[in-house]
Amino acid sequence: MRVVHLLRAITVELDRMGERFAAEHALHPTDVRALICLLDAARTGTPATPGTLGAHLGLNSAGTTAVVDRLERLGHVRRERDTQDRRRVLLKVDESAVALGWGFFGPLIHEIVAVMGRFDAAEQATVERFLGGVHEAVTLRRTAQD
């Protein structure tokens, strides 16, 4: 149970950091989750549409539009027509939003990378496998409750 309690403590601290980031930049916590979702999509090369964003956030069409409108108004996200399917709108995170995120979360990311650097390759693989399994379990539990 110690590991479960550590994961819970980390989650609480990360939530608090996310709340502080949101408050400092006039964002709703859902806006922060949306930016993370869009950044993850860009990192994996997955096209991000309002529909996929809404599904990921558990929002209906109107709620998703409100989030995207807020982020667009703040200059963090832009809508672009898909060059392969002009009917489809893609969502892109602006570089200024990326810089804002790195300015706030970058030091923590560097500290986490430094912590992982204290583990050898086999230990890192174990940590990654463990966290992947925890993520899968949490996602399965959340979707079962939807």
NUVO-201216 format. One record per residue (C-alpha): z, y, x; residue number from 1. Coordinates in pm, 1 decimal, padded with zeros to 6 digits, always signed. Example, Ala and Ser with C-alpha at 12.3 -4.5 7.8 and 13.67 -1.06 7.14 Angstrom:
2
<vexdo><Z>+00780.0</Z><Y>-00450.0</Y><X>+01230.0</X><rodren>1</rodren></vexdo>
<vexdo><Z>+00714.0</Z><Y>-00106.0</Y><X>+01367.0</X><rodren>2</rodren></vexdo>
//
This chain:
146
<vexdo><Z>+00000.0</Z><Y>+00000.0</Y><X>+00000.0</X><rodren>1</rodren></vexdo>
<vexdo><Z>+00041.2</Z><Y>+00234.3</Y><X>+00297.6</X><rodren>2</rodren></vexdo>
<vexdo><Z>-00337.7</Z><Y>+00260.7</Y><X>+00329.1</X><rodren>3</rodren></vexdo>
<vexdo><Z>-00372.6</Z><Y>+00336.0</Y><X>-00042.3</X><rodren>4</rodren></vexdo>
<vexdo><Z>-00110.8</Z><Y>+00609.7</Y><X>-00010.3</X><rodren>5</rodren></vexdo>
<vexdo><Z>-00286.8</Z><Y>+00754.0</Y><X>+00295.8</X><rodren>6</rodren></vexdo>
<vexdo><Z>-00618.8</Z><Y>+00759.3</Y><X>+00108.9</X><rodren>7</rodren></vexdo>
<vexdo><Z>-00450.7</Z><Y>+00934.7</Y><X>-00182.4</X><rodren>8</rodren></vexdo>
<vexdo><Z>-00293.7</Z><Y>+01191.8</Y><X>+00049.9</X><rodren>9</rodren></vexdo>
<vexdo><Z>-00630.4</Z><Y>+01256.9</Y><X>+00217.2</X><rodren>10</rodren></vexdo>
<vexdo><Z>-00795.7</Z><Y>+01294.9</Y><X>-00123.3</X><rodren>11</rodren></vexdo>
<vexdo><Z>-00533.8</Z><Y>+01547.9</Y><X>-00232.3</X><rodren>12</rodren></vexdo>
<vexdo><Z>-00575.6</Z><Y>+01751.2</Y><X>+00087.8</X><rodren>13</rodren></vexdo>
<vexdo><Z>-00955.0</Z><Y>+01745.9</Y><X>+00064.4</X><rodren>14</rodren></vexdo>
<vexdo><Z>-00932.3</Z><Y>+01853.4</Y><X>-00300.5</X><rodren>15</rodren></vexdo>
<vexdo><Z>-00706.6</Z><Y>+02142.0</Y><X>-00200.7</X><rodren>16</rodren></vexdo>
<vexdo><Z>-00952.6</Z><Y>+02249.1</Y><X>+00068.0</X><rodren>17</rodren></vexdo>
<vexdo><Z>-01238.1</Z><Y>+02229.4</Y><X>-00180.9</X><rodren>18</rodren></vexdo>
<vexdo><Z>-01042.5</Z><Y>+02439.5</Y><X>-00427.9</X><rodren>19</rodren></vexdo>
<vexdo><Z>-00971.4</Z><Y>+02701.0</Y><X>-00160.6</X><rodren>20</rodren></vexdo>
<vexdo><Z>-01338.3</Z><Y>+02708.8</Y><X>-00058.3</X><rodren>21</rodren></vexdo>
<vexdo><Z>-01440.1</Z><Y>+02750.3</Y><X>-00423.6</X><rodren>22</rodren></vexdo>
<vexdo><Z>-01190.4</Z><Y>+03029.4</Y><X>-00482.4</X><rodren>23</rodren></vexdo>
<vexdo><Z>-01288.1</Z><Y>+03217.9</Y><X>-00165.7</X><rodren>24</rodren></vexdo>
<vexdo><Z>-01656.7</Z><Y>+03208.8</Y><X>-00260.2</X><rodren>25</rodren></vexdo>
<vexdo><Z>-01640.2</Z><Y>+03268.8</Y><X>-00637.9</X><rodren>26</rodren></vexdo>
<vexdo><Z>-01738.5</Z><Y>+02910.5</Y><X>-00716.0</X><rodren>27</rodren></vexdo>
<vexdo><Z>-01618.4</Z><Y>+02670.2</Y><X>-00980.9</X><rodren>28</rodren></vexdo>
<vexdo><Z>-01499.1</Z><Y>+02334.5</Y><X>-00839.8</X><rodren>29</rodren></vexdo>
<vexdo><Z>-01798.1</Z><Y>+02173.9</Y><X>-01016.4</X><rodren>30</rodren></vexdo>
<vexdo><Z>-02025.3</Z><Y>+02409.6</Y><X>-00821.4</X><rodren>31</rodren></vexdo>
<vexdo><Z>-01881.8</Z><Y>+02273.9</Y><X>-00497.6</X><rodren>32</rodren></vexdo>
<vexdo><Z>-01938.1</Z><Y>+01915.4</Y><X>-00613.4</X><rodren>33</rodren></vexdo>
<vexdo><Z>-02295.0</Z><Y>+02011.0</Y><X>-00706.9</X><rodren>34</rodren></vexdo>
<vexdo><Z>-02359.4</Z><Y>+02157.6</Y><X>-00362.9</X><rodren>35</rodren></vexdo>
<vexdo><Z>-02223.4</Z><Y>+01842.2</Y><X>-00198.9</X><rodren>36</rodren></vexdo>
<vexdo><Z>-02447.7</Z><Y>+01628.2</Y><X>-00419.5</X><rodren>37</rodren></vexdo>
<vexdo><Z>-02753.0</Z><Y>+01838.3</Y><X>-00331.9</X><rodren>38</rodren></vexdo>
<vexdo><Z>-02670.5</Z><Y>+01833.7</Y><X>+00039.1</X><rodren>39</rodren></vexdo>
<vexdo><Z>-02627.8</Z><Y>+01454.7</Y><X>+00029.7</X><rodren>40</rodren></vexdo>
<vexdo><Z>-02965.2</Z><Y>+01422.0</Y><X>-00144.2</X><rodren>41</rodren></vexdo>
<vexdo><Z>-03130.9</Z><Y>+01638.3</Y><X>+00121.5</X><rodren>42</rodren></vexdo>
<vexdo><Z>-02965.1</Z><Y>+01437.5</Y><X>+00400.1</X><rodren>43</rodren></vexdo>
<vexdo><Z>-03103.3</Z><Y>+01110.6</Y><X>+00260.7</X><rodren>44</rodren></vexdo>
<vexdo><Z>-03442.4</Z><Y>+01255.8</Y><X>+00169.9</X><rodren>45</rodren></vexdo>
<vexdo><Z>-03384.3</Z><Y>+01198.4</Y><X>-00202.7</X><rodren>46</rodren></vexdo>
<vexdo><Z>-03549.7</Z><Y>+01452.4</Y><X>-00432.5</X><rodren>47</rodren></vexdo>
<vexdo><Z>-03284.6</Z><Y>+01639.2</Y><X>-00631.1</X><rodren>48</rodren></vexdo>
<vexdo><Z>-03370.6</Z><Y>+01741.1</Y><X>-00985.2</X><rodren>49</rodren></vexdo>
<vexdo><Z>-03152.5</Z><Y>+01898.1</Y><X>-01251.6</X><rodren>50</rodren></vexdo>
<vexdo><Z>-03149.0</Z><Y>+01559.5</Y><X>-01426.9</X><rodren>51</rodren></vexdo>
<vexdo><Z>-03025.5</Z><Y>+01367.8</Y><X>-01123.0</X><rodren>52</rodren></vexdo>
<vexdo><Z>-02768.9</Z><Y>+01637.1</Y><X>-01049.8</X><rodren>53</rodren></vexdo>
<vexdo><Z>-02639.4</Z><Y>+01629.3</Y><X>-01406.7</X><rodren>54</rodren></vexdo>
<vexdo><Z>-02614.2</Z><Y>+01250.2</Y><X>-01401.2</X><rodren>55</rodren></vexdo>
<vexdo><Z>-02423.3</Z><Y>+01259.9</Y><X>-01073.5</X><rodren>56</rodren></vexdo>
<vexdo><Z>-02182.2</Z><Y>+01524.6</Y><X>-01203.9</X><rodren>57</rodren></vexdo>
<vexdo><Z>-02146.9</Z><Y>+01370.9</Y><X>-01549.8</X><rodren>58</rodren></vexdo>
<vexdo><Z>-02279.1</Z><Y>+01684.3</Y><X>-01718.6</X><rodren>59</rodren></vexdo>
<vexdo><Z>-02514.0</Z><Y>+01727.2</Y><X>-02011.3</X><rodren>60</rodren></vexdo>
<vexdo><Z>-02831.2</Z><Y>+01935.0</Y><X>-01982.0</X><rodren>61</rodren></vexdo>
<vexdo><Z>-02665.1</Z><Y>+02261.3</Y><X>-02086.1</X><rodren>62</rodren></vexdo>
<vexdo><Z>-02377.0</Z><Y>+02212.7</Y><X>-01841.2</X><rodren>63</rodren></vexdo>
<vexdo><Z>-02615.5</Z><Y>+02129.8</Y><X>-01559.0</X><rodren>64</rodren></vexdo>
<vexdo><Z>-02825.7</Z><Y>+02437.3</Y><X>-01633.6</X><rodren>65</rodren></vexdo>
<vexdo><Z>-02512.1</Z><Y>+02654.1</Y><X>-01623.6</X><rodren>66</rodren></vexdo>
<vexdo><Z>-02413.5</Z><Y>+02513.6</Y><X>-01281.7</X><rodren>67</rodren></vexdo>
<vexdo><Z>-02763.0</Z><Y>+02556.8</Y><X>-01137.6</X><rodren>68</rodren></vexdo>
<vexdo><Z>-02790.0</Z><Y>+02908.3</Y><X>-01282.7</X><rodren>69</rodren></vexdo>
<vexdo><Z>-02456.9</Z><Y>+03008.3</Y><X>-01122.4</X><rodren>70</rodren></vexdo>
<vexdo><Z>-02554.5</Z><Y>+02862.7</Y><X>-00785.8</X><rodren>71</rodren></vexdo>
<vexdo><Z>-02896.6</Z><Y>+03023.5</Y><X>-00801.9</X><rodren>72</rodren></vexdo>
<vexdo><Z>-02748.2</Z><Y>+03362.2</Y><X>-00898.9</X><rodren>73</rodren></vexdo>
<vexdo><Z>-02515.7</Z><Y>+03341.9</Y><X>-00597.0</X><rodren>74</rodren></vexdo>
<vexdo><Z>-02810.8</Z><Y>+03258.0</Y><X>-00370.3</X><rodren>75</rodren></vexdo>
<vexdo><Z>-02688.0</Z><Y>+02908.8</Y><X>-00284.5</X><rodren>76</rodren></vexdo>
<vexdo><Z>-02959.4</Z><Y>+02706.7</Y><X>-00460.9</X><rodren>77</rodren></vexdo>
<vexdo><Z>-03319.6</Z><Y>+02763.6</Y><X>-00552.3</X><rodren>78</rodren></vexdo>
<vexdo><Z>-03549.7</Z><Y>+02588.6</Y><X>-00795.6</X><rodren>79</rodren></vexdo>
<vexdo><Z>-03888.7</Z><Y>+02482.7</Y><X>-00660.2</X><rodren>80</rodren></vexdo>
<vexdo><Z>-04179.3</Z><Y>+02317.0</Y><X>-00833.2</X><rodren>81</rodren></vexdo>
<vexdo><Z>-04252.3</Z><Y>+01968.8</Y><X>-00701.1</X><rodren>82</rodren></vexdo>
<vexdo><Z>-04585.3</Z><Y>+01991.6</Y><X>-00518.5</X><rodren>83</rodren></vexdo>
<vexdo><Z>-04674.3</Z><Y>+01637.1</Y><X>-00629.6</X><rodren>84</rodren></vexdo>
<vexdo><Z>-04571.3</Z><Y>+01677.7</Y><X>-00993.4</X><rodren>85</rodren></vexdo>
<vexdo><Z>-04582.8</Z><Y>+02040.1</Y><X>-01105.9</X><rodren>86</rodren></vexdo>
<vexdo><Z>-04385.1</Z><Y>+01952.4</Y><X>-01421.1</X><rodren>87</rodren></vexdo>
<vexdo><Z>-04082.7</Z><Y>+01858.3</Y><X>-01213.3</X><rodren>88</rodren></vexdo>
<vexdo><Z>-03834.7</Z><Y>+02108.8</Y><X>-01070.6</X><rodren>89</rodren></vexdo>
<vexdo><Z>-03658.5</Z><Y>+02029.9</Y><X>-00744.7</X><rodren>90</rodren></vexdo>
<vexdo><Z>-03329.7</Z><Y>+02183.3</Y><X>-00638.8</X><rodren>91</rodren></vexdo>
<vexdo><Z>-03288.5</Z><Y>+02301.1</Y><X>-00280.5</X><rodren>92</rodren></vexdo>
<vexdo><Z>-02975.0</Z><Y>+02428.5</Y><X>-00110.0</X><rodren>93</rodren></vexdo>
<vexdo><Z>-03028.9</Z><Y>+02759.5</Y><X>+00065.7</X><rodren>94</rodren></vexdo>
<vexdo><Z>-02951.9</Z><Y>+02776.9</Y><X>+00437.1</X><rodren>95</rodren></vexdo>
<vexdo><Z>-02695.5</Z><Y>+03051.2</Y><X>+00369.2</X><rodren>96</rodren></vexdo>
<vexdo><Z>-02495.3</Z><Y>+02802.7</Y><X>+00159.4</X><rodren>97</rodren></vexdo>
<vexdo><Z>-02515.5</Z><Y>+02547.7</Y><X>+00440.3</X><rodren>98</rodren></vexdo>
<vexdo><Z>-02387.3</Z><Y>+02808.8</Y><X>+00685.4</X><rodren>99</rodren></vexdo>
<vexdo><Z>-02108.3</Z><Y>+02902.1</Y><X>+00445.6</X><rodren>100</rodren></vexdo>
<vexdo><Z>-02003.1</Z><Y>+02537.5</Y><X>+00419.4</X><rodren>101</rodren></vexdo>
<vexdo><Z>-02015.1</Z><Y>+02483.7</Y><X>+00794.7</X><rodren>102</rodren></vexdo>
<vexdo><Z>-01812.7</Z><Y>+02798.2</Y><X>+00848.6</X><rodren>103</rodren></vexdo>
<vexdo><Z>-01537.1</Z><Y>+02662.5</Y><X>+00626.1</X><rodren>104</rodren></vexdo>
<vexdo><Z>-01554.8</Z><Y>+02283.7</Y><X>+00669.8</X><rodren>105</rodren></vexdo>
<vexdo><Z>-01712.1</Z><Y>+02267.7</Y><X>+01018.6</X><rodren>106</rodren></vexdo>
<vexdo><Z>-01383.8</Z><Y>+02272.3</Y><X>+01210.8</X><rodren>107</rodren></vexdo>
<vexdo><Z>-01250.1</Z><Y>+01984.6</Y><X>+00999.3</X><rodren>108</rodren></vexdo>
<vexdo><Z>-01572.9</Z><Y>+01788.4</Y><X>+01046.9</X><rodren>109</rodren></vexdo>
<vexdo><Z>-01546.1</Z><Y>+01834.9</Y><X>+01424.2</X><rodren>110</rodren></vexdo>
<vexdo><Z>-01183.0</Z><Y>+01720.8</Y><X>+01416.6</X><rodren>111</rodren></vexdo>
<vexdo><Z>-01273.1</Z><Y>+01409.1</Y><X>+01217.8</X><rodren>112</rodren></vexdo>
<vexdo><Z>-01555.1</Z><Y>+01328.8</Y><X>+01460.7</X><rodren>113</rodren></vexdo>
<vexdo><Z>-01307.2</Z><Y>+01370.4</Y><X>+01747.7</X><rodren>114</rodren></vexdo>
<vexdo><Z>-01063.8</Z><Y>+01131.6</Y><X>+01578.3</X><rodren>115</rodren></vexdo>
<vexdo><Z>-01341.9</Z><Y>+00874.0</Y><X>+01536.2</X><rodren>116</rodren></vexdo>
<vexdo><Z>-01427.0</Z><Y>+00919.8</Y><X>+01904.2</X><rodren>117</rodren></vexdo>
<vexdo><Z>-01090.6</Z><Y>+00767.0</Y><X>+01990.5</X><rodren>118</rodren></vexdo>
<vexdo><Z>-01208.3</Z><Y>+00434.8</Y><X>+01843.4</X><rodren>119</rodren></vexdo>
<vexdo><Z>-01447.6</Z><Y>+00196.1</Y><X>+02013.7</X><rodren>120</rodren></vexdo>
<vexdo><Z>-01776.8</Z><Y>+00096.6</Y><X>+01847.6</X><rodren>121</rodren></vexdo>
<vexdo><Z>-01631.9</Z><Y>-00215.9</Y><X>+01684.4</X><rodren>122</rodren></vexdo>
<vexdo><Z>-01337.6</Z><Y>-00022.6</Y><X>+01541.6</X><rodren>123</rodren></vexdo>
<vexdo><Z>-01571.3</Z><Y>+00249.2</Y><X>+01414.2</X><rodren>124</rodren></vexdo>
<vexdo><Z>-01781.7</Z><Y>-00016.8</Y><X>+01241.7</X><rodren>125</rodren></vexdo>
<vexdo><Z>-01466.3</Z><Y>-00157.4</Y><X>+01079.0</X><rodren>126</rodren></vexdo>
<vexdo><Z>-01358.9</Z><Y>+00187.7</Y><X>+00958.0</X><rodren>127</rodren></vexdo>
<vexdo><Z>-01707.9</Z><Y>+00253.1</Y><X>+00820.9</X><rodren>128</rodren></vexdo>
<vexdo><Z>-01716.1</Z><Y>-00086.0</Y><X>+00647.4</X><rodren>129</rodren></vexdo>
<vexdo><Z>-01370.2</Z><Y>-00024.5</Y><X>+00499.0</X><rodren>130</rodren></vexdo>
<vexdo><Z>-01452.9</Z><Y>+00325.5</Y><X>+00373.8</X><rodren>131</rodren></vexdo>
<vexdo><Z>-01784.2</Z><Y>+00200.6</Y><X>+00233.1</X><rodren>132</rodren></vexdo>
<vexdo><Z>-01598.7</Z><Y>-00071.2</Y><X>+00043.1</X><rodren>133</rodren></vexdo>
<vexdo><Z>-01340.9</Z><Y>+00177.0</Y><X>-00086.7</X><rodren>134</rodren></vexdo>
<vexdo><Z>-01619.1</Z><Y>+00411.6</Y><X>-00198.4</X><rodren>135</rodren></vexdo>
<vexdo><Z>-01792.0</Z><Y>+00126.5</Y><X>-00378.2</X><rodren>136</rodren></vexdo>
<vexdo><Z>-01469.3</Z><Y>+00018.9</Y><X>-00550.8</X><rodren>137</rodren></vexdo>
<vexdo><Z>-01388.3</Z><Y>+00373.8</Y><X>-00662.9</X><rodren>138</rodren></vexdo>
<vexdo><Z>-01743.1</Z><Y>+00430.6</Y><X>-00788.1</X><rodren>139</rodren></vexdo>
<vexdo><Z>-01744.1</Z><Y>+00102.6</Y><X>-00980.3</X><rodren>140</rodren></vexdo>
<vexdo><Z>-01406.8</Z><Y>+00182.9</Y><X>-01139.8</X><rodren>141</rodren></vexdo>
<vexdo><Z>-01517.8</Z><Y>+00535.4</Y><X>-01235.3</X><rodren>142</rodren></vexdo>
<vexdo><Z>-01846.9</Z><Y>+00419.8</Y><X>-01387.2</X><rodren>143</rodren></vexdo>
<vexdo><Z>-01671.0</Z><Y>+00141.1</Y><X>-01578.7</X><rodren>144</rodren></vexdo>
<vexdo><Z>-01454.3</Z><Y>+00407.4</Y><X>-01740.0</X><rodren>145</rodren></vexdo>
<vexdo><Z>-01752.1</Z><Y>+00628.1</Y><X>-01840.1</X><rodren>146</rodren></vexdo>
//
